[in-house]
């Protein structure tokens, strides 16, 4: 399990840029895909907006 967690939606350009940089630098991360129409319980604690 990686120390870095990236919460992303399929259409999120910001998370996509972050993933590209981490991959280019060879930094391990966990990708957590979020369905913005059906957000999982507790997600608003991570990202209130």
Backbone as XML, in Angstrom:
<?xml version="1.0"?>
<chain id="A" units="angstrom">
  <residue number="1" name="UNK">
    <atom name="N" x="0.845" y="-1.181" z="0.000"/>
    <atom name="CA" x="0.000" y="0.000" z="0.000"/>
    <atom name="C" x="0.890" y="1.243" z="0.000"/>
  </residue>
  <residue number="2" name="UNK">
    <atom name="N" x="0.569" y="2.172" z="-0.872"/>
    <atom name="CA" x="1.339" y="3.400" z="-1.000"/>
    <atom name="C" x="0.922" y="4.429" z="0.042"/>
  </residue>
  <residue number="3" name="UNK">
    <atom name="N" x="1.841" y="5.346" z="0.341"/>
    <atom name="CA" x="1.539" y="6.428" z="1.281"/>
    <atom name="C" x="0.637" y="7.484" z="0.654"/>
  </residue>
  <residue number="4" name="UNK">
    <atom name="N" x="0.699" y="7.625" z="-0.663"/>
    <atom name="CA" x="-0.064" y="8.658" z="-1.368"/>
    <atom name="C" x="-1.341" y="8.047" z="-1.928"/>
  </residue>
  <residue number="5" name="UNK">
    <atom name="N" x="-2.463" y="8.715" z="-1.680"/>
    <atom name="CA" x="-3.751" y="8.285" z="-2.235"/>
    <atom name="C" x="-4.273" y="9.408" z="-3.119"/>
  </residue>
  <residue number="6" name="UNK">
    <atom name="N" x="-4.636" y="9.073" z="-4.343"/>
    <atom name="CA" x="-5.200" y="10.028" z="-5.287"/>
    <atom name="C" x="-6.671" y="9.664" z="-5.478"/>
  </residue>
  <residue number="7" name="UNK">
    <atom name="N" x="-7.539" y="10.587" z="-5.116"/>
    <atom name="CA" x="-8.978" y="10.419" z="-5.340"/>
    <atom name="C" x="-9.293" y="11.109" z="-6.657"/>
  </residue>
  <residue number="8" name="UNK">
    <atom name="N" x="-9.883" y="10.375" z="-7.581"/>
    <atom name="CA" x="-10.066" y="10.910" z="-8.918"/>
    <atom name="C" x="-11.401" y="10.475" z="-9.508"/>
  </residue>
  <residue number="9" name="UNK">
    <atom name="N" x="-11.919" y="11.337" z="-10.366"/>
    <atom name="CA" x="-13.051" y="10.985" z="-11.218"/>
    <atom name="C" x="-12.501" y="10.846" z="-12.632"/>
  </residue>
  <residue number="10" name="UNK">
    <atom name="N" x="-13.202" y="10.128" z="-13.461"/>
    <atom name="CA" x="-12.725" y="9.874" z="-14.819"/>
    <atom name="C" x="-12.434" y="11.169" z="-15.576"/>
  </residue>
  <residue number="11" name="UNK">
    <atom name="N" x="-13.234" y="12.185" z="-15.353"/>
    <atom name="CA" x="-13.099" y="13.431" z="-16.117"/>
    <atom name="C" x="-12.283" y="14.513" z="-15.406"/>
  </residue>
  <residue number="12" name="UNK">
    <atom name="N" x="-11.611" y="14.194" z="-14.317"/>
    <atom name="CA" x="-10.897" y="15.199" z="-13.532"/>
    <atom name="C" x="-9.505" y="15.474" z="-14.120"/>
  </residue>
  <residue number="13" name="UNK">
    <atom name="N" x="-9.307" y="16.649" z="-14.726"/>
    <atom name="CA" x="-8.003" y="16.945" z="-15.314"/>
    <atom name="C" x="-6.921" y="17.178" z="-14.253"/>
  </residue>
  <residue number="14" name="UNK">
    <atom name="N" x="-7.290" y="17.620" z="-13.069"/>
    <atom name="CA" x="-6.317" y="17.907" z="-12.023"/>
    <atom name="C" x="-5.694" y="16.620" z="-11.483"/>
  </residue>
  <residue number="15" name="UNK">
    <atom name="N" x="-6.529" y="15.647" z="-11.212"/>
    <atom name="CA" x="-6.013" y="14.361" z="-10.738"/>
    <atom name="C" x="-5.214" y="13.673" z="-11.842"/>
  </residue>
  <residue number="16" name="UNK">
    <atom name="N" x="-5.624" y="13.839" z="-13.084"/>
    <atom name="CA" x="-4.895" y="13.237" z="-14.194"/>
    <atom name="C" x="-3.479" y="13.811" z="-14.277"/>
  </residue>
  <residue number="17" name="UNK">
    <atom name="N" x="-3.348" y="15.108" z="-14.135"/>
    <atom name="CA" x="-2.022" y="15.743" z="-14.152"/>
    <atom name="C" x="-1.166" y="15.234" z="-13.004"/>
  </residue>
  <residue number="18" name="UNK">
    <atom name="N" x="-1.778" y="15.111" z="-11.845"/>
    <atom name="CA" x="-1.044" y="14.616" z="-10.681"/>
    <atom name="C" x="-0.562" y="13.199" z="-10.902"/>
  </residue>
  <residue number="19" name="UNK">
    <atom name="N" x="-1.423" y="12.349" z="-11.463"/>
    <atom name="CA" x="-1.033" y="10.969" z="-11.750"/>
    <atom name="C" x="0.117" y="10.922" z="-12.740"/>
  </residue>
  <residue number="20" name="UNK">
    <atom name="N" x="0.072" y="11.754" z="-13.773"/>
    <atom name="CA" x="1.151" y="11.775" z="-14.763"/>
    <atom name="C" x="2.489" y="12.143" z="-14.133"/>
  </residue>
  <residue number="21" name="UNK">
    <atom name="N" x="2.490" y="13.150" z="-13.277"/>
    <atom name="CA" x="3.730" y="13.574" z="-12.620"/>
    <atom name="C" x="4.261" y="12.474" z="-11.705"/>
  </residue>
  <residue number="22" name="UNK">
    <atom name="N" x="3.383" y="11.873" z="-10.904"/>
    <atom name="CA" x="3.826" y="10.806" z="-10.009"/>
    <atom name="C" x="4.383" y="9.614" z="-10.786"/>
  </residue>
  <residue number="23" name="UNK">
    <atom name="N" x="3.728" y="9.253" z="-11.880"/>
    <atom name="CA" x="4.211" y="8.145" z="-12.702"/>
    <atom name="C" x="5.555" y="8.480" z="-13.328"/>
  </residue>
  <residue number="24" name="UNK">
    <atom name="N" x="5.710" y="9.687" z="-13.817"/>
    <atom name="CA" x="6.967" y="10.107" z="-14.445"/>
    <atom name="C" x="8.122" y="10.071" z="-13.439"/>
  </residue>
  <residue number="25" name="UNK">
    <atom name="N" x="7.844" y="10.426" z="-12.201"/>
    <atom name="CA" x="8.867" y="10.433" z="-11.164"/>
    <atom name="C" x="9.059" y="9.063" z="-10.520"/>
  </residue>
  <residue number="26" name="UNK">
    <atom name="N" x="8.210" y="8.097" z="-10.884"/>
    <atom name="CA" x="8.326" y="6.752" z="-10.337"/>
    <atom name="C" x="7.866" y="6.637" z="-8.895"/>
  </residue>
  <residue number="27" name="UNK">
    <atom name="N" x="6.939" y="7.496" z="-8.504"/>
    <atom name="CA" x="6.421" y="7.499" z="-7.137"/>
    <atom name="C" x="5.168" y="6.628" z="-7.077"/>
  </residue>
  <residue number="28" name="UNK">
    <atom name="N" x="5.155" y="5.714" z="-6.128"/>
    <atom name="CA" x="4.029" y="4.790" z="-5.967"/>
    <atom name="C" x="2.851" y="5.514" z="-5.322"/>
  </residue>
  <residue number="29" name="UNK">
    <atom name="N" x="1.642" y="5.234" z="-5.817"/>
    <atom name="CA" x="0.433" y="5.836" z="-5.255"/>
    <atom name="C" x="-0.741" y="4.901" z="-5.466"/>
  </residue>
  <residue number="30" name="UNK">
    <atom name="N" x="-1.750" y="5.084" z="-4.648"/>
    <atom name="CA" x="-2.999" y="4.339" z="-4.788"/>
    <atom name="C" x="-4.018" y="5.249" z="-5.458"/>
  </residue>
  <residue number="31" name="UNK">
    <atom name="N" x="-4.653" y="4.764" z="-6.494"/>
    <atom name="CA" x="-5.678" y="5.512" z="-7.207"/>
    <atom name="C" x="-7.048" y="5.031" z="-6.751"/>
  </residue>
  <residue number="32" name="UNK">
    <atom name="N" x="-7.861" y="5.965" z="-6.304"/>
    <atom name="CA" x="-9.212" y="5.652" z="-5.844"/>
    <atom name="C" x="-10.178" y="6.405" z="-6.756"/>
  </residue>
  <residue number="33" name="UNK">
    <atom name="N" x="-10.861" y="5.665" z="-7.617"/>
    <atom name="CA" x="-11.815" y="6.267" z="-8.554"/>
    <atom name="C" x="-13.123" y="6.565" z="-7.843"/>
  </residue>
  <residue number="34" name="UNK">
    <atom name="N" x="-13.638" y="7.766" z="-8.049"/>
    <atom name="CA" x="-14.868" y="8.218" z="-7.408"/>
    <atom name="C" x="-15.916" y="8.492" z="-8.487"/>
  </residue>
  <residue number="35" name="UNK">
    <atom name="N" x="-17.099" y="7.969" z="-8.284"/>
    <atom name="CA" x="-18.239" y="8.302" z="-9.138"/>
    <atom name="C" x="-18.885" y="9.542" z="-8.538"/>
  </residue>
  <residue number="36" name="UNK">
    <atom name="N" x="-18.749" y="10.672" z="-9.202"/>
    <atom name="CA" x="-19.217" y="11.938" z="-8.649"/>
    <atom name="C" x="-20.737" y="12.012" z="-8.529"/>
  </residue>
  <residue number="37" name="UNK">
    <atom name="N" x="-21.449" y="11.189" z="-9.259"/>
    <atom name="CA" x="-22.903" y="11.152" z="-9.155"/>
    <atom name="C" x="-23.361" y="10.280" z="-7.984"/>
  </residue>
  <residue number="38" name="UNK">
    <atom name="N" x="-22.466" y="9.436" z="-7.508"/>
    <atom name="CA" x="-22.782" y="8.520" z="-6.419"/>
    <atom name="C" x="-21.562" y="8.422" z="-5.496"/>
  </residue>
  <residue number="39" name="UNK">
    <atom name="N" x="-21.279" y="9.498" z="-4.769"/>
    <atom name="CA" x="-20.080" y="9.575" z="-3.928"/>
    <atom name="C" x="-20.176" y="8.590" z="-2.768"/>
  </residue>
  <residue number="40" name="UNK">
    <atom name="N" x="-19.066" y="7.914" z="-2.476"/>
    <atom name="CA" x="-19.085" y="6.967" z="-1.367"/>
    <atom name="C" x="-19.170" y="7.684" z="-0.021"/>
  </residue>
  <residue number="41" name="UNK">
    <atom name="N" x="-19.690" y="6.980" z="0.957"/>
    <atom name="CA" x="-19.810" y="7.529" z="2.303"/>
    <atom name="C" x="-18.408" y="7.867" z="2.823"/>
  </residue>
  <residue number="42" name="UNK">
    <atom name="N" x="-18.276" y="9.002" z="3.440"/>
    <atom name="CA" x="-16.991" y="9.421" z="3.974"/>
    <atom name="C" x="-16.133" y="10.227" z="3.016"/>
  </residue>
  <residue number="43" name="UNK">
    <atom name="N" x="-16.513" y="10.283" z="1.756"/>
    <atom name="CA" x="-15.702" y="11.011" z="0.773"/>
    <atom name="C" x="-15.670" y="12.507" z="1.071"/>
  </residue>
  <residue number="44" name="UNK">
    <atom name="N" x="-16.760" y="13.061" z="1.597"/>
    <atom name="CA" x="-16.780" y="14.488" z="1.891"/>
    <atom name="C" x="-15.819" y="14.870" z="3.011"/>
  </residue>
  <residue number="45" name="UNK">
    <atom name="N" x="-15.384" y="13.923" z="3.805"/>
    <atom name="CA" x="-14.352" y="14.198" z="4.813"/>
    <atom name="C" x="-13.004" y="14.415" z="4.135"/>
  </residue>
  <residue number="46" name="UNK">
    <atom name="N" x="-12.759" y="13.710" z="3.030"/>
    <atom name="CA" x="-11.513" y="13.843" z="2.288"/>
    <atom name="C" x="-11.558" y="15.075" z="1.396"/>
  </residue>
  <residue number="47" name="UNK">
    <atom name="N" x="-12.698" y="15.295" z="0.755"/>
    <atom name="CA" x="-12.844" y="16.401" z="-0.184"/>
    <atom name="C" x="-14.218" y="17.042" z="0.012"/>
  </residue>
  <residue number="48" name="UNK">
    <atom name="N" x="-14.311" y="18.073" z="0.846"/>
    <atom name="CA" x="-15.613" y="18.667" z="1.137"/>
    <atom name="C" x="-16.261" y="19.396" z="-0.043"/>
  </residue>
  <residue number="49" name="UNK">
    <atom name="N" x="-15.500" y="19.695" z="-1.087"/>
    <atom name="CA" x="-16.060" y="20.429" z="-2.221"/>
    <atom name="C" x="-16.449" y="19.494" z="-3.332"/>
  </residue>
</chain>
